[in-house]
Structure formats: C-alpha cells, structure tokens
Amino acid sequence: MTQRYSEEETISAIARLTRRQLTAFVDAEIVNPIHTEEGHYFRQADLVRMELLCELSEHFDLQDDALGVVISLIDQLHGVRGELRAVLDAVEAEPEDVRLRIGAAIKAIRRSG
C-alpha cells in the first residue's frame, strides 16, 4: 500500500514547507492530495514535489503561478524521459543489424539538421 501523509505529517517531513505554502500549492493545483472521507492525504511523490517547489520558491523567488509553469515543464520532461527510455529499451531488444541501421539513420538526421 502507498504511504499516505496527513497535512501535519507533510509539514513535519519537509523542513522548509509552511502551512501557507502547502495551502497555496494545493489551491493552485500544483500538488493534488488524495481526498478521502477522513480528510486529504499526500503521497511520497507529493512530498518530493513539494520539497522541489520549496527549493525553487526559495532560491529563485518564484511565485505560485510561475512554480506551476516550472513544475509542469518538469513533469513533461520527466514524461519524455520515460518515453525515451522505452524507445531505447525497444531498440536494445532488436537484432544488431536493426540497431546499426537505426544508429546510422540517427547520425544522418543529425548531420542534415
């Protein structure tokens, strides 16, 4: 089962996170807690995300709307990395002659671009 963190546990787990920031992140839908009848909870991934958000906010003085844009770009980049990993795994599973042709095609595209 996935570890769930209450609001209090989340604030305690992230030294830089304030209640105001947590509320702002949720209100801006930068972080989306799990809603249950008992309240709302955060996952481990949410805690990691909020740690990054606090760091970005602190070091770059980004406001909530800018944080939303930055985290969205990070999410997209993470998704692309996952897709690229899947493509690389698929290519690696191909016979050597196919891998060589793919490598040659990539080199040709790089030279022409």
Residue pairs with C-beta under 8 A, 6 or more apart in sequence:
2 43
2 44
3 43
3 44
4 34
4 41
4 42
4 43
5 13
5 41
5 42
5 43
5 44
5 46
5 47
6 39
6 41
6 42
7 19
7 22
7 39
7 40
7 42
10 17
10 22
10 42
10 46
10 47
10 50
11 17
11 18
11 19
11 22
13 47
14 47
14 50
14 51
14 54
16 51
16 54
16 55
16 58
17 50
17 51
17 54
21 50
21 53
21 54
21 57
22 31
22 50
24 64
25 31
25 50
25 53
25 64
25 67
26 32
26 33
26 40
28 64
28 65
28 67
28 68
29 68
30 49
30 53
30 64
30 67
30 68
30 71
31 42
31 46
31 49
31 50
31 53
32 46
33 40
33 41
33 42
33 46
34 40
34 41
34 42
34 43
42 50
49 71
52 71
52 74
53 67
53 71
56 62
56 67
56 70
56 71
57 67
62 70
91 98
91 99
91 102
92 99
94 102
